[in-house]
Amino acid sequence: MYECPWCGRKSFSFWQKQSLGPSRSIACGHCARRVSVPWGRAHLAAIPVFAGALVGLWFLGDAFNSKVVALAGGFIGLAVGMVLTMPLYHRFVPLVKPARP
């Protein structure tokens, strides 16, 4: 559980935080104020997703000279990137008061 930056109570689950982005906010169950994540840290934590997809597309596409295999490699890289991004998002991306109410 994660603490609300407004009231300090633990009211957000792991999956609620994972679904947040810089342009998306959710309401606290206790104080009903909106909570979001910072833009810079959220995008830095998402780098493994993009890098995994790009590496999968590039290396498997070149190795097998096939667009279908390259696409499959991209999906595999995307999945591996998501697995790496989740703990980064959990550890290094805090809940914050949104810039826009």
N, C-alpha and C positions, 0 to 999 in steps of 0.2 A: 504494500500500500504506500501511496505517495501523499505527502502533505500538501494541502492547499496553501499557496503563498499569501492568501488573504486572511484566512482564519486560523491556519496552523493545524487543522485537524486532518487526519489521514482519511481521505475520501476518494482516492483515485486508484483503480486497479492497474496492474501491469498492462493489460490489453487496452485499457482506456488511454494510457499514456502512449502506447505504441501506435494508436490510431491518430494521435494528434500531429499536426504539422504547423508551420508558422502562420498559415492562413486559415487554420481551423482552430476553434476553441470549444471547450465544453464547460458546462456549469458545475460548480461544486454542489455536492448533495447536502451540505450543511448551511453554507451562507448564500448559495445561488449565484455567486459571482463567477464570471468567465475566467478560464485559465487556458494558457497556451504554452508554446515552447519558443525559445529564441531562434531567430532565422539562421544565424551563422552556425551555431552548434548543430542544429538539426540537419543542415545541408552537409556539414562535415561528416556527421555520423552516417549519412547516406552514400558516401563515396564508395564503400565496398560493393554496393548494389550495382552502380554504374560501371565500376571497374571490372567486376566479375562478368557482367554481360558483354562488355567490350572485349575482354580477354577471351572469353568463350567464342565469340563471333570471329575474332581475328585468327586465333591459333588453330581452331578446328576447321575453319573455312579454308585456311591456307594448307593445312596438313592433308585434308582429304579432297580439296578442290571441288567441294560440293556446297551449294547454297543450302540444301536441306540439312546437312550435317552442321553447317555453320549456325543455322537457326537453332538447332537442338543444343549446340554448345552455348549459344547465347542464353537460352532458357536455363540450362544447368548452371551457368555462371551467375545468372540472376538469382537462382535459388540459393546458391552458396553465399552470394553477397548478402542476401536477406538474413541468413543464419548468422553472419558476422556482424551485421548492422544492429540486430536486436540487442545484444549486450552493450554495444557502444551507446545506443540510444538510452538504454536503461541507466547506464553509469554516468555519462557525460552530458546529457541534455536535461536541464532542470525544468521544472514547471515554473512559469512566470506569469505575472499580471500582463495581459495583452496590451499592446500599444494602442489599439483602437478598442473602445468599449463596445 
